[in-house]
Amino acid sequence: MRLLRLSQMGLVALLVLVSTGASDTAARYNALGHSMMCVCGCNQVLMGCNHVGCPDSHQMLAELRVDVSRGDANTPILKAFQAEYGPTVLAAPMFTRFNDAAWFAPPLVLLLGIAAIVILVRKWRLHTVATPAEPGTPALIQIRDQIRKETEL
């Protein structure tokens, strides 16, 4: 009885592994198809191209299906499509050195600008403005007299 139970569990585990592998290929195909654009000019993702009589989507999907079923990794597949159809085939650019800068530089510049504004406003707040002396103080009267003598007014 115990041997029968173990063999049933092994069969279930084998079926789960086989079905997981099949869905993994389908999931990869679906994910890669949604990460590329159709090049026919409809401006839709490859899997969603509903352009009637599209000359490109069927061929591209067939190529993608062959590449995924062959077991190629995602990055080489995307690079091959980019080499064949140009960089516009990718829905989002791949992370390369220049693209890293293009993705990370704008938020970095924004944060640096905000920090500079905060520092500038704090500096302005701490800056004290000299207030004029009261009009009736002896020091002010003496300075005014000296100014009048020097300017002869």
Secondary structure, DSSP 8 states (H G I E B T S, - for coil): -HHHHHHHHHHHHHHHHHHHHHHHHHHHHHHHHHSBB-TTSS--BGGG---TT-SSHHHHHHHHHHHHHHT--HHHHHHHHHHHH-GGGBSS----HHHHHHHHHHHHHHHHHHHHHHHHHHHHHH--------TT-HHHHHHHHHHHHHHT-
